[in-house]
Amino acid sequence: MTRDRLAGVAWAIGASGALAFAVVPLLWMVLTSVKTNREITQDTSLIPQSLTTANYVSLFSGREFGAYMTNSIIVTFVSVAVALILGTQAAYVLARFRLRGGMQRYIGFSLLMVRLLPPIVIIIPIFLVAQGVGLLNTRLSLIVVYAAFNVTIVVWMMESFFREIPVDLEEAAMVDGDTRFTAFRRIVLPLAAPGLVATGIFAAITTYNEFLFALVLTSTPAAETMPIGAATLIGRINVDWGAMSAAGVVGALPIVIFSIFVQKHLVRGLTMGAVK
């Protein structure tokens, strides 16, 4: 067997192992969600002996899971949208303009340092501020906190995308009569769409799965998000494994659907067709 064929076999084995590592837990969760709790705890077989939808029915019949899902979707959508609107404009400024003392080279990294702080370090000050302004147990408190943290990621990621777009395209548009903002909206944003979508997906997944701030800042189903709702299935005596698996499947659906709709932008060239 030649060296190239051996390398191909090794790559295939590695890829298969990585795929199995990622897919098997998800498959296990889906199959567990259609088992009874008795079968989950007493039968070690991965394949369910009988299918049941009782776990899904119990989520929405007596556990307020619909409210948790609604809160998660609203908080994620609004906070990511605000972060993208504000962070994209800030990233464009850092990529195109020079600040006094060359500060544009350090602002992006400085913003990222805010994200690198352990959340537990700043959770108490944030709780006290939210309590002082009367935002505890509201969606608005989560939206403000998540948007503030996501802006740092948006600025850091989008700045590099904007730097890759030729300045000549904007200058040509401005020569034709566009203002700086119009050139940004008509020329730069469409070319940066792959980066914008990738950044939005990353921010949405991070926000949707966030647990600590949602746990501290909310206390009732009126504002609690899906991760908090799933945690309520863990009791002091036992764990409702079937309902937790169903909650994982239902909770993952919005992100999966969102990724399917925007995946075409992730493979599109950054400046495809821009310069001929």
Sequence and secondary structure as in RCSB ss.txt:
>XXXX:A:sequence
MTRDRLAGVAWAIGASGALAFAVVPLLWMVLTSVKTNREITQDTSLIPQSLTTANYVSLFSGREFGAYMTNSIIV
TFVSVAVALILGTQAAYVLARFRLRGGMQRYIGFSLLMVRLLPPIVIIIPIFLVAQGVGLLNTRLSLIVVYAAFN
VTIVVWMMESFFREIPVDLEEAAMVDGDTRFTAFRRIVLPLAAPGLVATGIFAAITTYNEFLFALVLTSTPAAET
MPIGAATLIGRINVDWGAMSAAGVVGALPIVIFSIFVQKHLVRGLTMGAVK
>XXXX:A:secstr
  HHHHHHHHHHHHHHHHHHHHHHHHHHHHHHTTS HHHHHH   SS SS   HHHHHHHHHS HHHHHHHHHHH
HHHHHHHHHHHHHHHHHHHHH   GGGTHHHHHHHHHHHHHS HHHHHHHHHHHHHHTT TTSHHHHHHHHHHHH
HHHHHHHHHHHHHHS HHHHHHHHHTT  HHHHIIIIIHHHTHHHHHHHHHHHHHHHHT  HHHHHH  STTT  
HHHHHHTTB SS B HHHHHHHHHHHHHHHHHHHHHHHHHHSS TTTTT  
